[in-house]
Amino acid sequence: MRLLVVADSAHTWPEGPDGRYDLSPLVERHRPDALLSLGDYSTAHAEVMVRSGAPVRLGVYGNHCTQDYMPGQGIVDLVADRRLPARRTILTLAGHRPLTVLAVQGCVRYKFDRHDVLFTQREYAAAIDPLPAAELVITHCPPAGINDDQDTAHEGIAAGNVNLNWLRLGGLSWPHPTGGTEAARVEPCWVNACGTSDEPGLSECDRGSALGRRVSG
């Protein structure tokens, strides 16, 4: 299963002759089974994803996603409710076995804002910890110990099930050379702008465009 993953930024997205973002060259080159958005985008970015030609588009919202832009653009919202921190679901793509997925949206609350997608650590734990473990975690905010920063806005999610799964795709934060890797049983992948992920392996994006490092214990 190959996923074309985008997150947080469009600064390395290819551009067409008219100067507008165009993800179709990446789709043509990598032939992904789906395009996956990890959030912090807008309706304008969603339109680019739809024009990409990817056979399936899906994603989670980031903390800066102030509008529900995915359903209106034909992108599957994996959580499907802005009030919920997370949801466990099944990802079924043509030609591949179904995968159990833990989809997690937003980030740890660092301000009081009704429009941004923000949750407290307690809310994340209440939503995630009772769920059975999943094979794939798709999250905007990385788990605690992976690329944590000093500011609260880039604090990782501490809920247990986020840290117990074998493959994670996350955005939000920048990679730190000395970042924690306590969760040694998993293979997290940080993405900024775009990258491709082959289940169970990972591969670099077109022209090295910010797949980020693989972190393992």
N, C-alpha and C positions, 0 to 999 in steps of 0.2 A: 504494500500500500504506500503510495507516494502522495504527500501533502505539500502544496505550495503555501507557505505560512507567511503572513504579513502582520506586523505589530507596530503600534506607536507612531511610526513616522513613514513618510513617503519620500524621504530625501534621496534614496538610491533607486527609486522606481524608474524604469525606463520611460522615455518620453517619445511620442510620435512626432511626425514631421510638423504638426501644428503646435508643438510645444506642450501638449497636454499629456498627462500621465497615461501610460499604456502598458498594462501587464500582459497583453497577449503574446509578446515575444518570449516571456518566461514560461507561459503555458505551452507554447509551441515547442520550446526547447526541452522542458522537463516532463511534459505530458503527465501532469498530476491527476490523481483520481479525484481530488477536491482542492479547492482554495479555502484556506482556513484563516480567518481574521481573529487576532487576539485583542483587538480593541484599540481605543483612543483614536477613532476615525469619525467621519461625518458622512452625510448623505452624498457629498461630492466624491469622496473616496469610494463609497459603496457603489456608485455608478461605474467607476473604473473597474471594480471587481467584477461587476456584472458583464461589462464589455470584454472582459479578459478571454472569454471563451472556455473557461474552466467548466467541466461537466456538472460539478456540484459546488455551491458556495455555502459556507457555514461559519459560525463564529460565536464569540462571547463579547460582551461589552466591557470596555475599560472604564476607569473612574472618570475620564473626561468625556465620555459619550453622553451628551446632554439630551439626545433625541433617540427615540426608538426607530432607527433608520433601516434596520436589517429586513424585517418582514416586507416592508413596502418596496424593497429592491430585489425581492426574491432570494434573500439570504436567510438560511435557517438559523434562528436564534436558539442555541443549544440549551440555554437556561429557560428562556421563554417567559420570564417574569422578572422585572427590574427590582421587585421587592425581595427576591430570594438571592442569597449569596451563592448558591450552588445547586446543581441537579445531577443525578446519576442517570445516564441514558445509554442507549445502544447505537453505535455508529455502524451503519450498514452501507457499504459502497459496492458497486457492481464488480464482480470478479474476486471479491475478498470475503473472508469469514467475518462475521459480526464481531466488533470490539466493544467491550464495556468501557464507558467513558465517564469520568467525573469532570463536569464542566463548571468552572468557577469564574465569576465575573467581579469586576470592580477591584478595589484595593482596601487596605486597612484604613479605617476612618481617621483622618487627620484634620478635619474641619467639619463644621455643621453646614451642610448644603443640601437642599432638598432635590436638586437637579442632578448632581453627580452620583455615580454608583459607588457608594461607600458603605462599609460595614465594620463593626467592632470585631475584635478577636473573639469575643464571646458569641457574637452572632454567627461568625464563620464556624466556630466549633459546634454550635448547636445544630447547624445545618449539615455539616460534613461528617462529624465523628460517628453518628448513628448509621451512616450508609455503609453497605458492604464495599470492600476494596474494588477498585476498577483497574483495568489494564493500562489505560491511558488517561492522564490528567491534562486537560486543556484549560489553562488559567491565564488571566491577564497579569495577576500579581504572583510572583514566585513564592514558593514555600519559604518559611523561616530558615535562615542559614544559607540560602542561595542568593548571592548578590545583595545582601542587606546593606543599607546605607545608614548614615547617622541620622538623617531626618525621618520623621514619622511617616511621611508620604511614601517612603520606599522601604518600609518595614515588611518583612515577609509574613505570610499567613502561617500561624502556628498550629492550626487544626491537624490532628494526627493523620488522617487518611490522605492528606495532600502529600505527606512525607513518606508514605509506605508503598507507593506504586512504582512500577518499573520504568515508565517513560513519561516525562513531563515536557510540555511545551508551554513556555511562559514569556511574557514581555515585561513592560513597565520599567525595569531597572537596567542600569548599565553593568556590564560584567566587571568584577573586581579580581585582580590576579590572586589575591589572598582570601577570596570569598570562602565561606564555610562549606563543607561538604559532608555534614554529619550523616545525611541519608545515603549511606553507601550502597544500598540495594537498588537504587534507581539510576536512570540515565537522563538527567535534565538537559534541556536545550533552551538556551536563551535566544530570543529573536528580536532584532530591531530592524524595521523597514521590511525585509523579506528574507526568506530562506526556504530550503526544501528539507523535508524529513521523510526518510524511508523507514517504515516499520519493519524490523526493529532497529535498523541502522540509521545513521544520519549522514547527509551529504551537503556539500556547500552549494550556495545559491549562485545564480548566474553572475559572473565577473566578481565572485567573492563578496557579494553584497550582504554583509552583516548577518551571517547565520549565527555568529557568536560561538563561544567555545563549548565543547562537551565537558561536563563536569562529572567525574565519577570518584568514588571513594577508594 
